[in-house]
Amino acid sequence: MKKINFFILFLILLIFWKLWTTSPKVAVDLPYWFKDTLDSFFSTPFVWRELLANGMGEAVMTTLSVYPELFVFGLLSKLGLSFTILIYLLLIPFTLVSFYAVNKLFEHLGITGWGSALGTFFFITNSYVILLIDGGQVNLALSYGVFPLAFYLYRKTVESFNIKTVCKFLFSISLVSIFDIRVLYIFAFLILLDFIFELLASGQKFKTLSKYLKLTLISTSFLSGLHMYWILPTLLSGGQFLPANYGRSDQINFLSFSSLSHSLLLYHPNFYENVFGRVTTLKAEFVLIPLLAFGSLFGKKNRWIGFFAMISLIGVFLSKGSQPPFGGIYQFLFNSLPGFVLFRDPSKLFFLTALGYSILIGFTIQRFQKNYIFLVVTFVLLIFLVRPVFLGQMTGLFSQPRFEKEYFSLSS
């Protein structure tokens, strides 16, 4: 088992070769930060950053949750580390943490062997997370990587409620909230659904309810305390937490690029050139993904297969946003459900589909892993799906920056 895992990890690192061999690390959502900017992060949190909005400056109340990470960036810059090195210090942990996190979750769910290995491979190399990294949304990618670890530690805490498990769980969700606080909302939704499943199946409903309420209270108190440095000033000042356009429902129509087909195939609508607004044509080979995922439904009955199949379908439906069918439901949630305005870009809900599909694919492959023809064909096809990455066809962090010399000549 360990040999298989090491092989898959080595393969992922090899497929990501462009990520390790190109510099400086810049992308559409990752501008180059010079030393003066990095050094400025080593300070108390500011609600205004002059480097945003093309140098005009912008309020950053919406992203102050990331301050602890920026503070560390500033400290490391003061110690002499360059921007490119700092980004490597995020990208390498993303790969390793994602690998470890989803492996632990697979192990907990009883998925082993090639089911765990290829499910992990898919989780780290699907088109959604590839575009997160390539586009420079590194923090969102980091939160994506910690996401399955947080769910695994949550389940361990529910099953064995003690100080050790609670502390590990709190640490994991603190990382999720710091890297991208929007993902905490998705995680809370995942826990809510798990709670409903658990409560319906439990013979001791009062005990189950009591345990979940206790964990909810502890988690909420801890996270509120962790982020109080920006929550309290926001509340006291009466400041606007979100930019004005976040509450406008027309933003949903503008940002709903994914059709139902894109969502069902977990095929990011901008894959692989990542040009904003340019929706790419679906590729037939991506039909493999839902077939592998929902193929798990035809095996032995398993509580987790049913749960993650539901999670996947919810992710498929929500990630298409206001696109038909029933696009009005997303509009309704956006206008009516507290906190849902954070998801004016529906693609963030691919989190649910990616995790759900990875688990389901793991179950399917585990069922057929003694069929070597099936195993080899599936393995080759999963690698084939990410060929733009290792063939150097990407346009962001997986490629050499364009106009690099011109940019640095202007900066000097």
C-alpha positions as CSV (number, residue, x, y, z in Angstrom):
1,M,0.0,0.0,0.0
2,K,2.8,2.4,0.9
3,K,4.6,1.7,-2.4
4,I,1.4,2.5,-4.3
5,N,1.0,5.8,-2.4
6,F,4.6,6.8,-3.0
7,F,4.3,6.0,-6.7
8,I,1.1,8.1,-7.0
9,L,2.7,11.0,-5.1
10,F,5.8,10.8,-7.3
11,L,3.6,10.7,-10.4
12,I,1.7,13.8,-9.3
13,L,4.9,15.7,-8.6
14,L,6.1,14.6,-12.1
15,I,2.9,15.8,-13.8
16,F,3.3,19.1,-12.0
17,W,6.9,19.5,-13.3
18,K,6.2,22.9,-14.8
19,L,5.1,24.1,-11.4
20,W,8.5,23.4,-9.9
21,T,10.7,24.5,-12.9
22,T,9.3,27.9,-13.9
23,S,9.8,31.2,-12.1
24,P,8.8,33.8,-11.1
25,K,5.5,32.5,-10.0
26,V,2.8,34.8,-11.3
27,A,-0.7,34.3,-12.7
28,V,-4.0,36.2,-13.4
29,D,-4.9,36.1,-9.7
30,L,-1.4,36.1,-8.3
31,P,0.4,39.4,-9.1
32,Y,4.1,39.6,-8.3
33,W,4.8,41.1,-4.9
34,F,8.1,42.9,-4.6
35,K,10.0,43.0,-1.3
36,D,8.6,46.4,-0.1
37,T,5.1,45.0,-0.4
38,L,5.9,41.8,1.3
39,D,7.7,43.6,4.1
40,S,4.6,45.8,4.7
41,F,2.7,42.6,5.7
42,F,4.8,42.3,8.8
43,S,2.6,44.7,10.8
44,T,-0.8,45.0,12.4
45,P,-3.7,44.3,10.1
46,F,-4.8,47.1,7.8
47,V,-8.3,47.6,6.3
48,W,-6.8,49.2,3.1
49,R,-4.2,47.9,0.8
50,E,-2.7,50.3,-1.8
51,L,-1.4,47.4,-4.0
52,L,-4.9,46.4,-5.0
53,A,-7.2,47.8,-7.7
54,N,-4.2,48.3,-10.1
55,G,-2.4,50.4,-7.6
56,M,-5.3,52.6,-6.7
57,G,-5.9,50.8,-3.4
58,E,-8.9,48.9,-2.1
59,A,-10.6,48.0,1.2
60,V,-9.7,44.5,2.3
61,M,-12.2,43.9,5.1
62,T,-13.5,41.0,3.1
63,T,-10.1,39.3,3.2
64,L,-8.7,40.2,6.6
65,S,-9.2,36.6,7.7
66,V,-6.0,35.8,5.7
67,Y,-3.9,38.3,7.9
68,P,-2.1,35.5,9.9
69,E,-0.7,34.1,6.6
70,L,0.3,37.5,5.3
71,F,2.0,38.3,8.6
72,V,4.1,35.1,8.2
73,F,4.9,36.2,4.6
74,G,6.1,39.6,5.9
75,L,8.3,37.9,8.5
76,L,9.9,35.5,6.0
77,S,10.4,38.4,3.6
78,K,12.2,40.3,6.3
79,L,14.4,37.3,6.8
80,G,15.4,37.4,3.1
81,L,13.0,35.0,1.3
82,S,11.8,36.1,-2.2
83,F,8.3,36.1,-3.4
84,T,8.9,33.1,-5.6
85,I,10.3,31.1,-2.7
86,L,7.3,32.0,-0.6
87,I,4.9,30.8,-3.2
88,Y,6.8,27.5,-3.4
89,L,6.4,27.3,0.3
90,L,2.6,27.2,-0.4
91,L,2.5,25.0,-3.5
92,I,4.6,22.2,-2.0
93,P,2.5,21.9,1.2
94,F,-0.6,22.1,-1.0
95,T,0.5,18.9,-2.8
96,L,1.7,17.1,0.3
97,V,-1.2,18.1,2.5
98,S,-3.8,17.3,-0.1
99,F,-2.3,13.9,-0.6
100,Y,-2.1,13.2,3.1
101,A,-5.6,14.6,3.8
102,V,-7.6,12.7,1.3
103,N,-5.6,9.5,2.0
104,K,-6.6,9.7,5.7
105,L,-10.2,10.2,4.7
106,F,-10.1,7.2,2.3
107,E,-8.6,5.1,5.1
108,H,-11.3,6.2,7.5
109,L,-14.0,5.3,5.0
110,G,-12.5,1.9,4.3
111,I,-11.1,2.6,0.8
112,T,-7.7,1.0,0.3
113,G,-5.3,-0.1,-2.4
114,W,-5.7,1.3,-5.9
115,G,-9.1,2.7,-4.9
116,S,-7.4,5.1,-2.5
117,A,-4.5,5.8,-4.8
118,L,-6.5,6.7,-7.9
119,G,-9.1,8.5,-5.9
120,T,-6.4,10.6,-4.4
121,F,-4.8,11.2,-7.8
122,F,-8.2,12.5,-9.1
123,F,-8.7,14.8,-6.1
124,I,-5.4,16.5,-6.7
125,T,-5.5,16.6,-10.6
126,N,-9.1,17.3,-11.6
127,S,-9.7,20.2,-13.9
128,Y,-11.1,22.4,-11.1
129,V,-8.2,22.3,-8.7
130,I,-5.7,22.5,-11.7
131,L,-7.3,25.8,-12.7
132,L,-7.2,27.1,-9.1
133,I,-3.4,26.5,-9.0
134,D,-2.8,27.7,-12.6
135,G,-4.8,30.8,-12.1
136,G,-2.9,31.7,-9.0
137,Q,-5.8,31.1,-6.5
138,V,-3.3,29.5,-4.2
139,N,-5.1,30.2,-0.9
140,L,-8.3,28.7,-2.3
141,A,-6.3,25.7,-3.4
142,L,-4.7,25.4,0.1
143,S,-8.2,25.4,1.6
144,Y,-9.2,22.8,-0.9
145,G,-6.3,20.6,0.2
146,V,-7.1,20.9,3.9
147,F,-10.8,20.4,3.3
148,P,-10.8,16.5,3.4
149,L,-8.5,16.5,6.4
150,A,-10.9,18.7,8.3
151,F,-13.8,16.4,7.5
152,Y,-11.8,13.4,8.5
153,L,-10.8,15.0,11.9
154,Y,-14.5,16.0,12.3
155,R,-15.6,12.4,11.9
156,K,-12.9,11.2,14.3
157,T,-14.1,13.8,16.9
158,V,-17.7,12.7,16.5
159,E,-16.7,9.1,17.0
160,S,-14.3,9.7,19.8
161,F,-15.0,13.0,21.6
162,N,-12.0,14.0,23.6
163,I,-9.5,16.9,24.0
164,K,-7.0,15.4,21.5
165,T,-9.5,14.9,18.7
166,V,-11.2,18.3,19.3
167,C,-7.9,20.2,19.2
168,K,-6.9,18.5,16.0
169,F,-10.2,19.3,14.4
170,L,-10.1,23.0,15.6
171,F,-6.6,23.3,14.1
172,S,-7.8,22.0,10.7
173,I,-10.8,24.3,10.5
174,S,-8.7,27.3,11.6
175,L,-6.5,26.6,8.6
176,V,-9.5,26.4,6.3
177,S,-10.9,29.7,7.6
178,I,-7.5,31.5,7.3
179,F,-6.8,30.3,3.8
180,D,-10.3,31.1,2.5
181,I,-13.1,31.8,4.9
182,R,-15.8,31.1,2.2
183,V,-14.8,27.4,2.3
184,L,-15.8,27.3,5.9
185,Y,-19.3,27.9,4.8
186,I,-19.1,25.0,2.4
187,F,-17.6,22.9,5.2
188,A,-20.4,23.8,7.6
189,F,-22.9,22.7,5.0
190,L,-21.1,19.4,4.6
191,I,-21.3,18.9,8.4
192,L,-25.0,19.8,8.5
193,L,-25.8,17.1,5.9
194,D,-23.7,14.6,7.8
195,F,-25.5,15.5,11.0
196,I,-28.8,14.9,9.4
197,F,-27.7,11.5,8.1
198,E,-26.3,10.6,11.5
199,L,-29.4,11.7,13.3
200,L,-31.7,9.7,11.1
201,A,-29.6,6.6,11.4
202,S,-29.0,6.9,15.2
203,G,-30.8,4.9,17.8
204,Q,-29.8,7.4,20.4
205,K,-31.0,10.7,18.9
206,F,-30.7,12.8,22.1
207,K,-27.1,11.7,22.6
208,T,-26.2,12.3,19.0
209,L,-27.9,15.8,19.0
210,S,-26.1,16.7,22.3
211,K,-22.7,15.7,20.9
212,Y,-23.2,17.7,17.7
213,L,-24.4,20.8,19.6
214,K,-21.4,20.6,21.9
215,L,-19.0,20.4,18.9
216,T,-20.8,23.3,17.1
217,L,-20.6,25.5,20.2
218,I,-16.9,24.8,20.7
219,S,-16.1,25.3,17.0
220,T,-18.1,28.5,16.7
221,S,-16.6,30.0,19.9
222,F,-13.0,29.1,18.8
223,L,-13.4,30.5,15.3
224,S,-15.1,33.7,16.6
225,G,-12.2,34.2,19.0
226,L,-9.6,33.5,16.3
227,H,-11.1,36.1,13.9
228,M,-12.3,38.6,16.5
229,Y,-9.5,41.0,15.5
230,W,-11.4,41.9,12.3
231,I,-15.0,40.8,13.2
232,L,-15.3,43.2,16.2
233,P,-14.0,46.4,14.4
234,T,-16.3,45.6,11.5
235,L,-19.3,45.4,13.8
236,L,-18.4,48.4,16.0
237,S,-17.7,50.6,13.0
238,G,-20.8,49.6,11.1
239,G,-18.5,49.1,8.1
240,Q,-19.6,47.2,5.1
241,F,-18.2,43.7,5.2
242,L,-18.7,42.8,1.5
243,P,-18.3,45.0,-1.6
244,A,-21.5,46.5,-2.9
245,N,-21.6,44.3,-6.0
246,Y,-21.5,41.1,-3.9
247,G,-25.2,41.5,-3.1
248,R,-26.3,42.1,-6.6
249,S,-28.1,39.0,-8.1
250,D,-27.1,40.0,-11.6
251,Q,-23.5,39.0,-10.7
252,I,-24.7,35.4,-10.6
253,N,-25.8,35.5,-14.3
254,F,-22.5,37.2,-15.2
255,L,-20.4,34.5,-13.4
256,S,-22.4,31.4,-14.1
257,F,-20.2,30.0,-16.8
258,S,-20.7,26.3,-16.0
259,S,-23.6,24.5,-17.8
260,L,-25.2,21.4,-16.2
261,S,-23.0,19.3,-18.5
262,H,-19.8,21.0,-17.4
263,S,-20.8,20.5,-13.7
264,L,-21.8,16.9,-14.2
265,L,-18.4,16.1,-15.9
266,L,-16.5,18.2,-13.4
267,Y,-15.1,19.9,-16.4
268,H,-14.2,23.5,-15.5
269,P,-15.7,25.8,-18.2
270,N,-12.4,27.6,-18.6
271,F,-10.2,24.5,-18.8
272,Y,-7.4,24.6,-19.8
273,E,-6.5,28.1,-21.2
274,N,-8.2,29.8,-18.3
275,V,-9.4,32.8,-20.2
276,F,-12.1,34.6,-18.2
277,G,-15.5,34.3,-19.9
278,R,-14.4,32.0,-22.7
279,V,-16.3,28.7,-22.1
280,T,-14.5,25.8,-23.6
281,T,-16.1,23.0,-25.5
282,L,-16.8,19.8,-23.5
283,K,-14.3,16.9,-24.2
284,A,-15.9,13.5,-24.6
285,E,-13.2,11.7,-22.5
286,F,-14.5,13.5,-19.4
287,V,-17.6,11.4,-19.5
288,L,-15.4,8.9,-17.7
289,I,-15.6,10.9,-14.5
290,P,-19.3,10.6,-13.6
291,L,-19.4,7.0,-14.9
292,L,-16.6,6.1,-12.5
293,A,-18.2,8.0,-9.7
294,F,-21.8,6.8,-10.0
295,G,-20.7,3.3,-10.9
296,S,-20.1,2.9,-7.1
297,L,-23.9,2.9,-6.6
298,F,-24.2,-0.5,-8.3
299,G,-22.0,-2.3,-5.7
300,K,-22.6,-3.2,-2.1
301,K,-24.7,-0.8,-0.1
302,N,-22.6,1.6,1.9
303,R,-23.7,4.6,4.0
304,W,-20.8,6.7,2.7
305,I,-21.5,5.9,-1.0
306,G,-25.1,7.2,-0.5
307,F,-23.8,10.3,1.4
308,F,-21.1,11.3,-1.1
309,A,-23.4,10.6,-4.0
310,M,-25.9,13.1,-2.6
311,I,-23.0,15.6,-1.9
312,S,-21.9,15.2,-5.5
313,L,-25.3,15.8,-7.0
314,I,-25.8,18.9,-4.8
315,G,-22.4,20.1,-6.0
316,V,-23.3,19.5,-9.6
317,F,-26.6,21.4,-9.3
318,L,-25.2,24.4,-7.4
319,S,-22.0,24.8,-9.3
320,K,-23.9,25.6,-12.5
321,G,-25.4,28.7,-10.8
322,S,-28.2,30.3,-12.6
323,Q,-27.8,28.1,-15.7
324,P,-30.8,25.9,-16.6
325,P,-32.5,23.8,-15.4
326,F,-34.0,25.5,-12.4
327,G,-31.5,28.3,-12.3
328,G,-34.0,30.3,-10.2
329,I,-33.2,28.1,-7.2
330,Y,-29.6,29.5,-7.1
331,Q,-31.0,33.0,-7.4
332,F,-33.3,32.3,-4.5
333,L,-30.5,30.9,-2.3
334,F,-28.4,33.9,-3.1
335,N,-31.1,36.4,-2.2
336,S,-32.5,34.5,0.8
337,L,-30.0,32.2,2.5
338,P,-27.7,34.1,5.0
339,G,-24.1,34.0,3.9
340,F,-24.8,32.6,0.4
341,V,-23.9,36.0,-1.2
342,L,-20.3,34.8,-0.7
343,F,-20.9,32.5,-3.7
344,R,-21.7,35.0,-6.5
345,D,-19.2,32.8,-8.4
346,P,-20.9,29.4,-8.4
347,S,-17.7,27.5,-9.4
348,K,-16.6,27.5,-5.7
349,L,-19.3,24.8,-5.2
350,F,-17.1,22.5,-7.3
351,F,-15.5,21.8,-3.9
352,L,-18.5,19.5,-3.1
353,T,-18.4,17.7,-6.5
354,A,-14.6,17.2,-6.4
355,L,-14.6,15.7,-2.9
356,G,-17.7,13.6,-3.6
357,Y,-16.5,12.3,-7.0
358,S,-13.1,11.4,-5.5
359,I,-14.6,9.3,-2.8
360,L,-17.1,7.6,-5.1
361,I,-14.3,6.9,-7.7
362,G,-12.3,5.4,-4.9
363,F,-15.1,3.0,-4.0
364,T,-15.6,2.0,-7.7
365,I,-12.0,1.3,-8.3
366,Q,-11.6,-0.6,-5.1
367,R,-14.5,-2.9,-6.2
368,F,-12.8,-3.7,-9.6
369,Q,-9.1,-3.4,-8.6
370,K,-8.5,-7.1,-9.2
371,N,-9.5,-6.6,-12.9
372,Y,-6.1,-5.4,-14.2
373,I,-7.4,-4.4,-17.6
374,F,-10.0,-2.1,-16.0
375,L,-7.3,-0.7,-13.6
376,V,-4.8,0.0,-16.4
377,V,-7.4,1.6,-18.7
378,T,-8.8,3.8,-15.9
379,F,-5.3,4.8,-14.8
380,V,-4.2,5.8,-18.3
381,L,-7.4,7.8,-18.9
382,L,-7.1,9.7,-15.7
383,I,-3.6,10.8,-16.7
384,F,-4.9,11.6,-20.2
385,L,-7.4,14.0,-18.8
386,V,-4.7,16.2,-17.3
387,R,-2.4,16.2,-20.4
388,P,-2.5,20.0,-20.8
389,V,-0.5,20.2,-17.5
390,F,2.5,18.0,-18.3
391,L,2.5,19.0,-22.0
392,G,3.0,22.7,-21.0
393,Q,-0.3,24.0,-22.5
394,M,-1.4,25.9,-19.4
395,T,-1.2,29.7,-19.2
396,G,-0.5,30.5,-15.5
397,L,1.6,29.0,-12.7
398,F,2.1,25.8,-14.8
399,S,3.9,27.9,-17.5
400,Q,6.7,30.4,-17.9
401,P,5.4,34.0,-17.4
402,R,4.9,36.0,-20.6
403,F,6.7,39.4,-21.0
404,E,8.8,38.6,-18.0
405,K,11.8,40.8,-19.1
406,E,9.5,43.7,-20.0
407,Y,7.7,43.6,-16.7
408,F,10.8,43.6,-14.6
409,S,12.4,46.4,-16.8
410,L,9.3,48.6,-16.0
411,S,9.5,47.8,-12.3
412,S,13.1,48.9,-12.1
